[in-house]
Amino acid sequence: MPTRCRPKRETLGVKAAYELIEADMRAIWGDMALAMLRKRLRDVRADISSLTEADLEKVVDLLRERTLPSIIGEEGAEAKAKQYRAWVANGS
């Protein structure tokens, strides 16, 4: 009986998910996006070089709660956070 191999799911990785979030935020805020992300990294006491999935999830939560609503409204913030969470989940 032949053994069936499941195709490996392609994953982004935490770093790649962070880079996607950064690129998306740059489209909204331009160069200010980097400062906003660095601020949220400090808030969760994380560093980009050793970023974990849990750290990035916390960053997304803070973006959703504190950063995004003031620029794109509550609904827009929720939509962006959902997209960002999907990228993070795919990176695991």
N, CA, C and O atoms as CSV, one atom per row, in Angstrom:
chain,resi,resn,atom,element,x,y,z
A,1,MET,N,N,0.844,-1.169,0.000
A,1,MET,CA,C,0.000,0.000,0.000
A,1,MET,C,C,0.899,1.245,0.000
A,1,MET,O,O,1.744,1.390,0.884
A,2,PRO,N,N,0.731,2.132,-0.966
A,2,PRO,CA,C,1.586,3.322,-1.030
A,2,PRO,C,C,1.283,4.293,0.103
A,2,PRO,O,O,0.142,4.426,0.546
A,3,THR,N,N,2.307,4.952,0.548
A,3,THR,CA,C,2.167,5.954,1.597
A,3,THR,C,C,1.808,7.274,0.943
A,3,THR,O,O,2.432,7.697,-0.029
A,4,ARG,N,N,0.813,7.900,1.485
A,4,ARG,CA,C,0.416,9.205,0.943
A,4,ARG,C,C,1.143,10.303,1.692
A,4,ARG,O,O,1.195,10.306,2.922
A,5,CYS,N,N,1.683,11.199,0.966
A,5,CYS,CA,C,2.361,12.344,1.572
A,5,CYS,C,C,1.479,13.566,1.400
A,5,CYS,O,O,1.023,13.886,0.303
A,6,ARG,N,N,1.259,14.226,2.502
A,6,ARG,CA,C,0.517,15.478,2.432
A,6,ARG,C,C,1.462,16.566,1.963
A,6,ARG,O,O,2.601,16.643,2.424
A,7,PRO,N,N,1.003,17.402,1.055
A,7,PRO,CA,C,1.873,18.512,0.651
A,7,PRO,C,C,2.121,19.436,1.829
A,7,PRO,O,O,1.211,19.728,2.605
A,8,LYS,N,N,3.340,19.887,1.953
A,8,LYS,CA,C,3.671,20.808,3.039
A,8,LYS,C,C,3.021,22.153,2.776
A,8,LYS,O,O,3.053,22.677,1.662
A,9,ARG,N,N,2.434,22.694,3.826
A,9,ARG,CA,C,1.816,24.007,3.712
A,9,ARG,C,C,2.917,25.056,3.714
A,9,ARG,O,O,3.801,25.055,4.570
A,10,GLU,N,N,2.844,25.930,2.760
A,10,GLU,CA,C,3.814,27.022,2.710
A,10,GLU,C,C,3.520,27.978,3.860
A,10,GLU,O,O,2.374,28.373,4.075
A,11,THR,N,N,4.541,28.337,4.577
A,11,THR,CA,C,4.349,29.278,5.670
A,11,THR,C,C,5.201,30.518,5.436
A,11,THR,O,O,6.258,30.467,4.807
A,12,LEU,N,N,4.715,31.606,5.952
A,12,LEU,CA,C,5.409,32.874,5.793
A,12,LEU,C,C,6.573,33.025,6.760
A,12,LEU,O,O,7.633,33.532,6.391
A,13,GLY,N,N,6.382,32.599,7.958
A,13,GLY,CA,C,7.346,32.889,8.995
A,13,GLY,C,C,6.998,34.223,9.633
A,13,GLY,O,O,6.401,35.096,9.004
A,14,VAL,N,N,7.381,34.361,10.886
A,14,VAL,CA,C,7.042,35.565,11.643
A,14,VAL,C,C,7.669,36.804,11.010
A,14,VAL,O,O,7.016,37.842,10.903
A,15,LYS,N,N,8.916,36.705,10.593
A,15,LYS,CA,C,9.610,37.849,9.985
A,15,LYS,C,C,8.901,38.300,8.701
A,15,LYS,O,O,8.711,39.495,8.473
A,16,ALA,N,N,8.518,37.335,7.879
A,16,ALA,CA,C,7.827,37.680,6.631
A,16,ALA,C,C,6.457,38.300,6.912
A,16,ALA,O,O,6.047,39.238,6.228
A,17,ALA,N,N,5.748,37.776,7.920
A,17,ALA,CA,C,4.451,38.360,8.291
A,17,ALA,C,C,4.635,39.800,8.754
A,17,ALA,O,O,3.853,40.680,8.395
A,18,TYR,N,N,5.687,40.037,9.562
A,18,TYR,CA,C,5.980,41.397,10.019
A,18,TYR,C,C,6.245,42.310,8.816
A,18,TYR,O,O,5.772,43.445,8.774
A,19,GLU,N,N,6.998,41.806,7.853
A,19,GLU,CA,C,7.321,42.614,6.671
A,19,GLU,C,C,6.077,42.930,5.848
A,19,GLU,O,O,5.969,44.024,5.293
A,20,LEU,N,N,5.138,41.991,5.762
A,20,LEU,CA,C,3.881,42.259,5.060
A,20,LEU,C,C,3.082,43.340,5.785
A,20,LEU,O,O,2.531,44.240,5.152
A,21,ILE,N,N,3.021,43.249,7.101
A,21,ILE,CA,C,2.312,44.257,7.892
A,21,ILE,C,C,2.976,45.617,7.697
A,21,ILE,O,O,2.302,46.627,7.499
A,22,GLU,N,N,4.297,45.626,7.756
A,22,GLU,CA,C,5.036,46.884,7.559
A,22,GLU,C,C,4.736,47.489,6.190
A,22,GLU,O,O,4.485,48.690,6.090
A,23,ALA,N,N,4.759,46.683,5.145
A,23,ALA,CA,C,4.498,47.181,3.790
A,23,ALA,C,C,3.079,47.723,3.670
A,23,ALA,O,O,2.856,48.764,3.052
A,24,ASP,N,N,2.123,47.014,4.263
A,24,ASP,CA,C,0.739,47.463,4.212
A,24,ASP,C,C,0.578,48.785,4.954
A,24,ASP,O,O,-0.113,49.686,4.480
A,25,MET,N,N,1.214,48.899,6.117
A,25,MET,CA,C,1.124,50.146,6.877
A,25,MET,C,C,1.811,51.294,6.149
A,25,MET,O,O,1.353,52.435,6.216
A,26,ARG,N,N,2.902,51.002,5.456
A,26,ARG,CA,C,3.577,52.058,4.682
A,26,ARG,C,C,2.660,52.631,3.613
A,26,ARG,O,O,2.726,53.819,3.298
A,27,ALA,N,N,1.797,51.773,3.054
A,27,ALA,CA,C,0.854,52.241,2.039
A,27,ALA,C,C,-0.138,53.240,2.635
A,27,ALA,O,O,-0.639,54.115,1.929
A,28,ILE,N,N,-0.420,53.109,3.927
A,28,ILE,CA,C,-1.358,54.009,4.600
A,28,ILE,C,C,-0.646,55.255,5.133
A,28,ILE,O,O,-1.087,56.380,4.894
A,29,TRP,N,N,0.462,55.046,5.859
A,29,TRP,CA,C,1.122,56.143,6.569
A,29,TRP,C,C,2.478,56.555,6.019
A,29,TRP,O,O,3.085,57.495,6.533
A,30,GLY,N,N,2.960,55.889,5.004
A,30,GLY,CA,C,4.270,56.216,4.471
A,30,GLY,C,C,5.367,55.878,5.478
A,30,GLY,O,O,5.293,54.853,6.156
A,31,ASP,N,N,6.366,56.721,5.575
A,31,ASP,CA,C,7.516,56.448,6.433
A,31,ASP,C,C,7.175,56.434,7.922
A,31,ASP,O,O,7.952,55.910,8.720
A,32,MET,N,N,6.045,56.990,8.308
A,32,MET,CA,C,5.649,56.964,9.724
A,32,MET,C,C,5.334,55.550,10.199
A,32,MET,O,O,5.338,55.286,11.401
A,33,ALA,N,N,5.061,54.641,9.268
A,33,ALA,CA,C,4.710,53.266,9.628
A,33,ALA,C,C,5.811,52.609,10.453
A,33,ALA,O,O,5.524,51.897,11.415
A,34,LEU,N,N,7.057,52.841,10.088
A,34,LEU,CA,C,8.166,52.234,10.827
A,34,LEU,C,C,8.188,52.700,12.277
A,34,LEU,O,O,8.386,51.895,13.188
A,35,ALA,N,N,7.986,53.983,12.491
A,35,ALA,CA,C,7.961,54.512,13.854
A,35,ALA,C,C,6.799,53.927,14.645
A,35,ALA,O,O,6.947,53.602,15.823
A,36,MET,N,N,5.651,53.793,14.006
A,36,MET,CA,C,4.484,53.225,14.688
A,36,MET,C,C,4.732,51.771,15.080
A,36,MET,O,O,4.387,51.353,16.185
A,37,LEU,N,N,5.323,51.011,14.180
A,37,LEU,CA,C,5.604,49.610,14.480
A,37,LEU,C,C,6.674,49.475,15.559
A,37,LEU,O,O,6.559,48.624,16.441
A,38,ARG,N,N,7.707,50.303,15.496
A,38,ARG,CA,C,8.740,50.266,16.538
A,38,ARG,C,C,8.133,50.582,17.903
A,38,ARG,O,O,8.488,49.957,18.902
A,39,LYS,N,N,7.222,51.545,17.947
A,39,LYS,CA,C,6.549,51.905,19.197
A,39,LYS,C,C,5.778,50.709,19.743
A,39,LYS,O,O,5.865,50.409,20.934
A,40,ARG,N,N,5.040,50.036,18.904
A,40,ARG,CA,C,4.257,48.872,19.344
A,40,ARG,C,C,5.176,47.721,19.752
A,40,ARG,O,O,4.844,46.981,20.678
A,41,LEU,N,N,6.309,47.552,19.096
A,41,LEU,CA,C,7.283,46.533,19.506
A,41,LEU,C,C,7.799,46.841,20.906
A,41,LEU,O,O,7.926,45.941,21.737
A,42,ARG,N,N,8.100,48.118,21.168
A,42,ARG,CA,C,8.550,48.504,22.508
A,42,ARG,C,C,7.454,48.252,23.541
A,42,ARG,O,O,7.730,47.807,24.655
A,43,ASP,N,N,6.214,48.538,23.164
A,43,ASP,CA,C,5.092,48.335,24.080
A,43,ASP,C,C,4.993,46.884,24.545
A,43,ASP,O,O,4.618,46.625,25.688
A,44,VAL,N,N,5.323,45.946,23.675
A,44,VAL,CA,C,5.238,44.520,24.044
A,44,VAL,C,C,6.615,43.958,24.412
A,44,VAL,O,O,6.782,42.750,24.581
A,45,ARG,N,N,7.589,44.853,24.530
A,45,ARG,CA,C,8.964,44.483,24.893
A,45,ARG,C,C,9.530,43.414,23.966
A,45,ARG,O,O,10.094,42.414,24.408
A,46,ALA,N,N,9.362,43.654,22.660
A,46,ALA,CA,C,9.854,42.724,21.641
A,46,ALA,C,C,10.891,43.414,20.768
A,46,ALA,O,O,10.977,44.641,20.718
A,47,ASP,N,N,11.659,42.608,20.098
A,47,ASP,CA,C,12.691,43.105,19.190
A,47,ASP,C,C,12.508,42.391,17.855
A,47,ASP,O,O,12.230,41.192,17.816
A,48,ILE,N,N,12.664,43.130,16.769
A,48,ILE,CA,C,12.455,42.548,15.446
A,48,ILE,C,C,13.375,41.353,15.191
A,48,ILE,O,O,12.988,40.422,14.485
A,49,SER,N,N,14.564,41.362,15.743
A,49,SER,CA,C,15.510,40.277,15.491
A,49,SER,C,C,15.129,38.975,16.190
A,49,SER,O,O,15.570,37.900,15.783
A,50,SER,N,N,14.309,39.065,17.245
A,50,SER,CA,C,13.900,37.859,17.970
A,50,SER,C,C,12.381,37.806,18.131
A,50,SER,O,O,11.871,37.291,19.126
A,51,LEU,N,N,11.677,38.336,17.157
A,51,LEU,CA,C,10.222,38.427,17.201
A,51,LEU,C,C,9.580,37.040,17.176
A,51,LEU,O,O,9.946,36.189,16.364
A,52,THR,N,N,8.629,36.826,18.064
A,52,THR,CA,C,7.895,35.558,18.095
A,52,THR,C,C,6.481,35.786,17.570
A,52,THR,O,O,6.030,36.923,17.430
A,53,GLU,N,N,5.806,34.703,17.288
A,53,GLU,CA,C,4.421,34.807,16.835
A,53,GLU,C,C,3.557,35.483,17.900
A,53,GLU,O,O,2.715,36.321,17.577
A,54,ALA,N,N,3.762,35.125,19.155
A,54,ALA,CA,C,2.992,35.734,20.249
A,54,ALA,C,C,3.244,37.239,20.326
A,54,ALA,O,O,2.312,38.016,20.530
A,55,ASP,N,N,4.510,37.652,20.161
A,55,ASP,CA,C,4.831,39.086,20.163
A,55,ASP,C,C,4.085,39.796,19.037
A,55,ASP,O,O,3.489,40.854,19.243
A,56,LEU,N,N,4.125,39.206,17.854
A,56,LEU,CA,C,3.494,39.847,16.702
A,56,LEU,C,C,1.976,39.901,16.869
A,56,LEU,O,O,1.343,40.866,16.440
A,57,GLU,N,N,1.393,38.889,17.481
A,57,GLU,CA,C,-0.046,38.929,17.765
A,57,GLU,C,C,-0.377,40.080,18.712
A,57,GLU,O,O,-1.384,40.764,18.530
A,58,LYS,N,N,0.464,40.295,19.718
A,58,LYS,CA,C,0.258,41.411,20.647
A,58,LYS,C,C,0.380,42.746,19.922
A,58,LYS,O,O,-0.392,43.669,20.184
A,59,VAL,N,N,1.348,42.852,19.012
A,59,VAL,CA,C,1.526,44.078,18.228
A,59,VAL,C,C,0.264,44.343,17.407
A,59,VAL,O,O,-0.223,45.473,17.369
A,60,VAL,N,N,-0.263,43.314,16.755
A,60,VAL,CA,C,-1.483,43.472,15.957
A,60,VAL,C,C,-2.643,43.921,16.846
A,60,VAL,O,O,-3.425,44.789,16.459
A,61,ASP,N,N,-2.752,43.330,18.034
A,61,ASP,CA,C,-3.810,43.742,18.962
A,61,ASP,C,C,-3.694,45.217,19.321
A,61,ASP,O,O,-4.695,45.932,19.358
A,62,LEU,N,N,-2.471,45.670,19.585
A,62,LEU,CA,C,-2.274,47.088,19.918
A,62,LEU,C,C,-2.568,47.986,18.721
A,62,LEU,O,O,-3.154,49.057,18.874
A,63,LEU,N,N,-2.166,47.554,17.543
A,63,LEU,CA,C,-2.490,48.332,16.348
A,63,LEU,C,C,-4.002,48.459,16.207
A,63,LEU,O,O,-4.517,49.537,15.909
A,64,ARG,N,N,-4.701,47.369,16.419
A,64,ARG,CA,C,-6.162,47.351,16.307
A,64,ARG,C,C,-6.817,48.272,17.343
A,64,ARG,O,O,-7.760,49.003,17.037
A,65,GLU,N,N,-6.299,48.220,18.565
A,65,GLU,CA,C,-6.923,48.971,19.650
A,65,GLU,C,C,-6.552,50.449,19.662
A,65,GLU,O,O,-7.398,51.300,19.938
A,66,ARG,N,N,-5.290,50.756,19.365
A,66,ARG,CA,C,-4.796,52.117,19.608
A,66,ARG,C,C,-4.395,52.899,18.368
A,66,ARG,O,O,-4.565,54.118,18.333
A,67,THR,N,N,-3.874,52.238,17.361
A,67,THR,CA,C,-3.298,52.962,16.231
A,67,THR,C,C,-4.262,53.089,15.058
A,67,THR,O,O,-4.504,54.192,14.568
A,68,LEU,N,N,-4.800,51.987,14.614
A,68,LEU,CA,C,-5.588,51.982,13.385
A,68,LEU,C,C,-6.920,52.739,13.454
A,68,LEU,O,O,-7.262,53.422,12.488
A,69,PRO,N,N,-7.688,52.652,14.550
A,69,PRO,CA,C,-8.998,53.311,14.548
A,69,PRO,C,C,-8.952,54.819,14.289
A,69,PRO,O,O,-9.859,55.367,13.663
A,70,SER,N,N,-7.914,55.481,14.760
A,70,SER,CA,C,-7.852,56.938,14.586
A,70,SER,C,C,-7.638,57.340,13.132
A,70,SER,O,O,-7.935,58.471,12.747
A,71,ILE,N,N,-7.127,56.425,12.333
A,71,ILE,CA,C,-6.844,56.753,10.935
A,71,ILE,C,C,-7.897,56.186,9.992
A,71,ILE,O,O,-8.365,56.879,9.089
A,72,ILE,N,N,-8.270,54.924,10.202
A,72,ILE,CA,C,-9.171,54.274,9.248
A,72,ILE,C,C,-10.504,53.845,9.867
A,72,ILE,O,O,-11.263,53.095,9.253
A,73,GLY,N,N,-10.783,54.315,11.066
A,73,GLY,CA,C,-12.056,54.018,11.721
A,73,GLY,C,C,-12.099,52.619,12.315
A,73,GLY,O,O,-11.217,51.794,12.075
A,74,GLU,N,N,-13.139,52.373,13.091
A,74,GLU,CA,C,-13.280,51.089,13.798
A,74,GLU,C,C,-13.396,49.914,12.832
A,74,GLU,O,O,-12.721,48.899,12.999
A,75,GLU,N,N,-14.260,50.054,11.812
A,75,GLU,CA,C,-14.456,48.953,10.874
A,75,GLU,C,C,-13.189,48.682,10.069
A,75,GLU,O,O,-12.816,47.528,9.860
A,76,GLY,N,N,-12.534,49.740,9.623
A,76,GLY,CA,C,-11.286,49.586,8.879
A,76,GLY,C,C,-10.206,48.953,9.729
A,76,GLY,O,O,-9.439,48.111,9.261
A,77,ALA,N,N,-10.154,49.375,11.008
A,77,ALA,CA,C,-9.161,48.819,11.929
A,77,ALA,C,C,-9.388,47.331,12.143
A,77,ALA,O,O,-8.439,46.548,12.175
A,78,GLU,N,N,-10.641,46.949,12.289
A,78,GLU,CA,C,-10.957,45.530,12.484
A,78,GLU,C,C,-10.602,44.722,11.239
A,78,GLU,O,O,-10.075,43.615,11.345
A,79,ALA,N,N,-10.888,45.270,10.067
A,79,ALA,CA,C,-10.571,44.571,8.814
A,79,ALA,C,C,-9.055,44.394,8.653
A,79,ALA,O,O,-8.584,43.320,8.279
A,80,LYS,N,N,-8.308,45.449,8.936
A,80,LYS,CA,C,-6.842,45.364,8.836
A,80,LYS,C,C,-6.291,44.368,9.854
A,80,LYS,O,O,-5.426,43.556,9.525
A,81,ALA,N,N,-6.789,44.427,11.083
A,81,ALA,CA,C,-6.314,43.509,12.117
A,81,ALA,C,C,-6.604,42.068,11.730
A,81,ALA,O,O,-5.780,41.185,11.967
A,82,LYS,N,N,-7.757,41.825,11.143
A,82,LYS,CA,C,-8.108,40.474,10.697
A,82,LYS,C,C,-7.124,40.001,9.624
A,82,LYS,O,O,-6.667,38.858,9.651
A,83,GLN,N,N,-6.807,40.884,8.688
A,83,GLN,CA,C,-5.837,40.563,7.637
A,83,GLN,C,C,-4.460,40.295,8.251
A,83,GLN,O,O,-3.800,39.321,7.892
A,84,TYR,N,N,-4.033,41.146,9.163
A,84,TYR,CA,C,-2.728,40.984,9.796
A,84,TYR,C,C,-2.670,39.686,10.605
A,84,TYR,O,O,-1.660,38.982,10.593
A,85,ARG,N,N,-3.765,39.377,11.308
A,85,ARG,CA,C,-3.802,38.129,12.088
A,85,ARG,C,C,-3.684,36.912,11.176
A,85,ARG,O,O,-3.045,35.924,11.537
A,86,ALA,N,N,-4.294,36.981,10.002
A,86,ALA,CA,C,-4.202,35.882,9.043
A,86,ALA,C,C,-2.758,35.700,8.588
A,86,ALA,O,O,-2.283,34.571,8.461
A,87,TRP,N,N,-2.057,36.808,8.344
A,87,TRP,CA,C,-0.644,36.709,7.958
A,87,TRP,C,C,0.187,36.096,9.081
A,87,TRP,O,O,1.060,35.265,8.831
A,88,VAL,N,N,-0.085,36.504,10.309
A,88,VAL,CA,C,0.650,35.965,11.458
A,88,VAL,C,C,0.356,34.474,11.602
A,88,VAL,O,O,1.271,33.675,11.802
A,89,ALA,N,N,-0.904,34.103,11.501
A,89,ALA,CA,C,-1.277,32.686,11.640
A,89,ALA,C,C,-0.645,31.838,10.557
A,89,ALA,O,O,-0.249,30.701,10.809
A,90,ASN,N,N,-0.547,32.377,9.359
A,90,ASN,CA,C,0.057,31.650,8.246
A,90,ASN,C,C,1.558,31.504,8.443
A,90,ASN,O,O,2.186,30.609,7.876
A,91,GLY,N,N,2.126,32.389,9.252
A,91,GLY,CA,C,3.564,32.336,9.511
A,91,GLY,C,C,3.956,31.315,10.554
A,91,GLY,O,O,5.141,31.050,10.755
A,92,SER,N,N,2.969,30.741,11.221
A,92,SER,CA,C,3.293,29.794,12.297
A,92,SER,C,C,3.609,28.406,11.766
A,92,SER,O,O,3.900,27.499,12.544
